[in-house]
Amino acid sequence: MKISTNALYDRATQQMGTVQTTLAKSQAQLAAGKQVITPSDAPTQAASIQRLKSIMARQDSYADTLAAVKTRLEDEESALQGVSNMVVRIKEIAIQAASDTLGPADRKVLAVEMQGLRDQILSMANAQDSSGNYLFAGSRVDQPAFAENGFGDVTYQGDQTRMRVSVGDQRTVQLNRSGSEAFVRVVRTDAKGVSTGFGFFQAIDQLTAAVQGSSRIEMQRGIGEMDALQNGLTLALAQVGTDMNVADAQTAVLEETRLSLKTTLSNIEDLDYAEAIGQMNKQMLSLEAAQSSFGKISKLNLFNYLN
């Protein structure tokens, strides 16, 4: 077999180049802490990494949405609880006003407090979330839920739309509730059996007027209607609590899913430093051996090498 000097040098150079390339790749992996530096290193593994990262990004988006939903629900709960407390106070004042121990002047003073509470309730009914959206306006979030005209009459100007948002691949939660759900109407039936509905604020205004005018029959009727308003608020608070529980449960599910995805991604993407360092040491030893042997062989002439 004939071996030329050029072939000998080319083969040795090629072998050292291969070892150097492998060593450089190991050094890059150690520097980055990743198994795959470029997709061409391991196409299948790189595709799996990209797919997992895409799924994780979607889960992170769901988590952000859930956090926003929970904040909004907390705002709703705070507003409704405040309104509920004030309705209770209005009822207490009305019961006090209905007492025979008070005169017309005393009742007018109490009516002033009731009017102040009513105005605070209207303010809370038009509460906004951190993004400036009105909480109880349905889908018409850019305008106050309740509007008061020049005569003091309050009307609901939102809609009944219930918005839901995705917080999982197969999961949605309710984002809002309409003002008409929380601020319910009262129904009165007259002697002829005809039923008529009156709005939340209209019922409070009429009770306030009854206290101011010392109308006992209307005060007694209004005190009973405050219970109906309170029941509507209690139901709305229960619904908010249920939605918050759903959001908390979904948050826990997302946390478990994200942890599982992170573990899987780490197994595929992250580098085992102990193994990588051991492998690199072997490669360095191999390179040193190749360089040493080439140095010795290169000093021989072709005649001595063949013999």
ZIKATA-V700160 format. One record per pair of residues at least 24 apart in sequence whose C-alpha atoms are under 10 Angstrom apart, sorted by the first residue. I is the first residue (numbers start at 1). GAP is how many residues later the second one is. If there is no record, write none. Layout:
# ZIKATA-V700160
i->I gap->GAP
i->I gap->GAP
This chain:
# ZIKATA-V700160
i->1 gap->305
i->2 gap->304
i->3 gap->299
i->3 gap->302
i->3 gap->303
i->4 gap->298
i->5 gap->293
i->5 gap->295
i->5 gap->296
i->5 gap->297
i->5 gap->298
i->5 gap->300
i->8 gap->286
i->8 gap->289
i->8 gap->290
i->8 gap->294
i->9 gap->285
i->9 gap->288
i->9 gap->289
i->11 gap->283
i->12 gap->278
i->12 gap->279
i->12 gap->281
i->12 gap->282
i->12 gap->283
i->12 gap->285
i->12 gap->286
i->13 gap->277
i->13 gap->278
i->13 gap->281
i->15 gap->272
i->15 gap->275
i->15 gap->276
i->16 gap->270
i->16 gap->271
i->16 gap->272
i->16 gap->273
i->16 gap->274
i->16 gap->275
i->16 gap->278
i->17 gap->270
i->18 gap->269
i->19 gap->264
i->19 gap->265
i->19 gap->266
i->19 gap->267
i->19 gap->268
i->19 gap->269
i->19 gap->271
i->20 gap->263
i->20 gap->264
i->20 gap->266
i->20 gap->267
i->21 gap->262
i->22 gap->258
i->22 gap->261
i->22 gap->262
i->22 gap->265
i->23 gap->256
i->23 gap->257
i->23 gap->258
i->23 gap->259
i->23 gap->260
i->23 gap->261
i->23 gap->263
i->23 gap->264
i->24 gap->256
i->24 gap->259
i->25 gap->255
i->26 gap->250
i->26 gap->251
i->26 gap->253
i->26 gap->254
i->26 gap->255
i->26 gap->257
i->27 gap->249
i->27 gap->250
i->27 gap->253
i->29 gap->241
i->29 gap->242
i->29 gap->243
i->29 gap->244
i->29 gap->247
i->29 gap->248
i->30 gap->241
i->30 gap->242
i->30 gap->243
i->30 gap->246
i->30 gap->247
i->30 gap->250
i->32 gap->238
i->32 gap->239
i->33 gap->236
i->33 gap->237
i->33 gap->238
i->33 gap->239
i->33 gap->240
i->33 gap->243
i->34 gap->232
i->34 gap->234
i->34 gap->235
i->34 gap->236
i->34 gap->237
i->34 gap->238
i->34 gap->239
i->35 gap->231
i->35 gap->232
i->35 gap->233
i->35 gap->234
i->35 gap->235
i->35 gap->236
i->35 gap->237
i->35 gap->238
i->35 gap->241
i->36 gap->232
i->36 gap->233
i->36 gap->234
i->36 gap->235
i->37 gap->232
i->45 gap->223
i->45 gap->224
i->46 gap->222
i->46 gap->223
i->48 gap->217
i->48 gap->220
i->48 gap->221
i->49 gap->215
i->49 gap->216
i->49 gap->217
i->49 gap->218
i->49 gap->219
i->49 gap->220
i->50 gap->215
i->50 gap->219
i->51 gap->214
i->52 gap->209
i->52 gap->210
i->52 gap->212
i->52 gap->213
i->52 gap->216
i->53 gap->208
i->53 gap->209
i->53 gap->212
i->55 gap->202
i->55 gap->203
i->55 gap->206
i->56 gap->201
i->56 gap->202
i->56 gap->203
i->56 gap->204
i->56 gap->205
i->56 gap->206
i->56 gap->209
i->57 gap->201
i->58 gap->109
i->58 gap->110
i->58 gap->111
i->58 gap->200
i->59 gap->108
i->59 gap->109
i->59 gap->110
i->59 gap->195
i->59 gap->196
i->59 gap->198
i->59 gap->199
i->59 gap->202
i->60 gap->107
i->60 gap->194
i->60 gap->195
i->60 gap->198
i->61 gap->105
i->61 gap->106
i->61 gap->107
i->62 gap->103
i->62 gap->104
i->62 gap->105
i->62 gap->106
i->62 gap->107
i->62 gap->109
i->62 gap->110
i->62 gap->188
i->62 gap->189
i->62 gap->192
i->63 gap->104
i->63 gap->105
i->63 gap->184
i->63 gap->187
i->63 gap->188
i->63 gap->189
i->63 gap->191
i->63 gap->192
i->63 gap->195
i->64 gap->103
i->64 gap->187
i->65 gap->100
i->65 gap->101
i->65 gap->102
i->65 gap->103
i->66 gap->99
i->66 gap->100
i->66 gap->101
i->66 gap->102
i->66 gap->106
i->66 gap->107
i->66 gap->109
i->66 gap->178
i->66 gap->181
i->66 gap->182
i->66 gap->184
i->66 gap->185
i->66 gap->188
i->67 gap->100
i->67 gap->180
i->67 gap->181
i->67 gap->184
i->68 gap->61
i->68 gap->62
i->68 gap->63
i->68 gap->107
i->69 gap->95
i->69 gap->96
i->69 gap->98
i->69 gap->104
i->69 gap->105
i->69 gap->106
i->69 gap->107
i->69 gap->174
i->69 gap->175
i->69 gap->178
i->70 gap->105
i->70 gap->170
i->70 gap->173
i->70 gap->174
i->70 gap->175
i->70 gap->176
i->70 gap->177
i->70 gap->178
i->70 gap->181
i->71 gap->58
i->71 gap->59
i->71 gap->173
i->72 gap->56
i->72 gap->57
i->72 gap->58
i->72 gap->59
i->72 gap->61
i->72 gap->63
i->72 gap->103
i->72 gap->104
i->72 gap->172
i->73 gap->56
i->73 gap->62
i->73 gap->101
i->73 gap->102
i->73 gap->103
i->73 gap->104
i->73 gap->164
i->73 gap->167
i->73 gap->168
i->73 gap->170
i->73 gap->171
i->73 gap->174
i->74 gap->55
i->74 gap->166
i->74 gap->167
i->74 gap->170
i->75 gap->52
i->75 gap->53
i->75 gap->54
i->75 gap->55
i->75 gap->60
i->76 gap->48
i->76 gap->49
i->76 gap->51
i->76 gap->52
i->76 gap->53
i->76 gap->59
i->76 gap->60
i->76 gap->100
i->76 gap->101
i->76 gap->160
i->76 gap->161
i->76 gap->164
i->77 gap->159
i->77 gap->160
i->77 gap->161
i->77 gap->162
i->77 gap->163
i->77 gap->164
i->77 gap->167
i->78 gap->46
i->78 gap->49
i->78 gap->159
i->79 gap->42
i->79 gap->44
i->79 gap->45
i->79 gap->46
i->79 gap->47
i->79 gap->48
i->79 gap->49
i->79 gap->56
i->79 gap->158
i->80 gap->41
i->80 gap->44
i->80 gap->45
i->80 gap->47
i->80 gap->102
i->80 gap->103
i->80 gap->153
i->80 gap->154
i->80 gap->156
i->80 gap->157
i->80 gap->160
i->81 gap->43
i->81 gap->152
i->81 gap->153
i->81 gap->155
i->81 gap->156
i->82 gap->38
i->82 gap->39
i->82 gap->42
i->82 gap->43
i->83 gap->34
i->83 gap->35
i->83 gap->37
i->83 gap->38
i->83 gap->39
i->83 gap->40
i->83 gap->41
i->83 gap->42
i->83 gap->100
i->83 gap->147
i->83 gap->150
i->84 gap->37
i->84 gap->145
i->84 gap->146
i->84 gap->147
i->84 gap->148
i->84 gap->149
i->84 gap->150
i->84 gap->153
i->85 gap->32
i->85 gap->36
i->85 gap->145
i->85 gap->148
i->86 gap->28
i->86 gap->31
i->86 gap->32
i->86 gap->34
i->86 gap->35
i->86 gap->144
i->87 gap->27
i->87 gap->30
i->87 gap->31
i->87 gap->34
i->87 gap->117
i->87 gap->139
i->87 gap->140
i->87 gap->142
i->87 gap->143
i->87 gap->146
i->88 gap->138
i->88 gap->139
i->88 gap->141
i->88 gap->142
i->89 gap->24
i->89 gap->25
i->89 gap->28
i->90 gap->24
i->90 gap->25
i->90 gap->26
i->90 gap->27
i->90 gap->28
i->90 gap->114
i->90 gap->117
i->90 gap->118
i->90 gap->133
i->90 gap->136
i->91 gap->113
i->91 gap->116
i->91 gap->128
i->91 gap->131
i->91 gap->132
i->91 gap->133
i->91 gap->134
i->91 gap->135
i->91 gap->136
i->91 gap->139
i->92 gap->131
i->92 gap->134
i->93 gap->115
i->93 gap->118
i->93 gap->130
i->94 gap->113
i->94 gap->114
i->94 gap->116
i->94 gap->117
i->94 gap->125
i->94 gap->126
i->94 gap->128
i->94 gap->129
i->94 gap->132
i->95 gap->116
i->95 gap->124
i->95 gap->125
i->95 gap->127
i->95 gap->128
i->96 gap->115
i->97 gap->113
i->97 gap->114
i->97 gap->115
i->97 gap->117
i->97 gap->118
i->97 gap->119
i->97 gap->122
i->98 gap->112
i->98 gap->113
i->98 gap->116
i->98 gap->117
i->98 gap->118
i->98 gap->119
i->98 gap->120
i->98 gap->121
i->98 gap->122
i->98 gap->125
i->99 gap->117
i->100 gap->116
i->102 gap->112
i->103 gap->111
i->104 gap->107
i->104 gap->108
i->104 gap->109
i->104 gap->110
i->104 gap->111
i->105 gap->107
i->105 gap->108
i->105 gap->109
i->106 gap->105
i->106 gap->106
i->106 gap->108
i->107 gap->101
i->107 gap->103
i->107 gap->104
i->107 gap->105
i->107 gap->106
i->107 gap->107
i->108 gap->100
i->108 gap->101
i->108 gap->102
i->108 gap->103
i->108 gap->104
i->108 gap->105
i->108 gap->106
i->109 gap->102
i->109 gap->103
i->110 gap->98
i->110 gap->101
i->110 gap->102
i->111 gap->94
i->111 gap->96
i->111 gap->97
i->111 gap->98
i->111 gap->99
i->111 gap->100
i->111 gap->101
i->111 gap->102
i->111 gap->103
i->112 gap->96
i->112 gap->99
i->112 gap->100
i->113 gap->95
i->114 gap->90
i->114 gap->91
i->114 gap->93
i->114 gap->94
i->114 gap->95
i->114 gap->97
i->114 gap->98
i->115 gap->89
i->115 gap->90
i->115 gap->92
i->115 gap->93
i->115 gap->94
i->117 gap->87
i->118 gap->83
i->118 gap->86
i->118 gap->87
i->118 gap->90
i->119 gap->82
i->121 gap->80
i->122 gap->24
i->122 gap->25
i->122 gap->26
i->122 gap->32
i->122 gap->79
i->125 gap->54
i->125 gap->57
i->125 gap->58
i->126 gap->53
i->134 gap->24
i->134 gap->42
i->134 gap->45
i->135 gap->40
i->135 gap->41
i->135 gap->42
i->135 gap->43
i->135 gap->44
i->136 gap->24
i->136 gap->40
i->136 gap->41
i->136 gap->42
i->136 gap->43
i->136 gap->44
i->136 gap->45
i->136 gap->46
i->136 gap->47
i->137 gap->24
i->137 gap->39
i->137 gap->40
i->137 gap->41
i->137 gap->42
i->137 gap->43
i->138 gap->24
i->138 gap->25
i->138 gap->37
i->138 gap->38
i->138 gap->39
i->138 gap->40
i->138 gap->41
i->138 gap->42
i->139 gap->24
i->139 gap->37
i->139 gap->38
i->139 gap->39
i->140 gap->38
i->145 gap->33
i->145 gap->34
i->145 gap->35
i->146 gap->33
i->146 gap->34
i->146 gap->55
i->148 gap->53
i->152 gap->49
i->152 gap->50
i->152 gap->53
i->153 gap->46
i->153 gap->48
i->153 gap->49
i->153 gap->52
i->154 gap->45
i->154 gap->46
i->154 gap->47
i->154 gap->48
i->154 gap->51
i->155 gap->44
i->155 gap->45
i->155 gap->46
i->155 gap->47
i->156 gap->24
i->156 gap->27
i->156 gap->43
i->156 gap->44
i->156 gap->45
i->167 gap->80
i->167 gap->83
i->167 gap->84
i->167 gap->87
i->168 gap->82
i->168 gap->83
i->168 gap->85
i->168 gap->86
i->171 gap->79
i->172 gap->74
i->172 gap->75
i->172 gap->78
i->173 gap->70
i->173 gap->71
i->173 gap->73
i->173 gap->74
i->173 gap->77
i->174 gap->66
i->174 gap->69
i->174 gap->70
i->174 gap->72
i->174 gap->73
i->175 gap->65
i->175 gap->68
i->176 gap->64
i->176 gap->67
i->177 gap->59
i->177 gap->62
i->177 gap->63
i->178 gap->58
i->179 gap->57
i->180 gap->52
i->181 gap->51
i->181 gap->52
i->181 gap->54
i->181 gap->55
i->182 gap->47
i->182 gap->48
i->182 gap->49
i->182 gap->50
i->182 gap->51
i->182 gap->52
i->182 gap->53
i->182 gap->54
i->182 gap->55
i->182 gap->57
i->183 gap->46
i->183 gap->47
i->183 gap->48
i->183 gap->49
i->183 gap->50
i->183 gap->53
i->184 gap->44
i->184 gap->45
i->184 gap->46
i->184 gap->47
i->184 gap->48
i->184 gap->49
i->184 gap->52
i->185 gap->40
i->185 gap->43
i->185 gap->44
i->185 gap->47
i->186 gap->36
i->186 gap->39
i->186 gap->40
i->186 gap->41
i->186 gap->42
i->186 gap->43
i->186 gap->46
i->187 gap->38
i->187 gap->41
i->188 gap->33
i->188 gap->37
i->199 gap->30
i->200 gap->25
i->200 gap->26
i->200 gap->28
i->200 gap->29
i->200 gap->32
i->201 gap->28
i->203 gap->26
i->204 gap->25
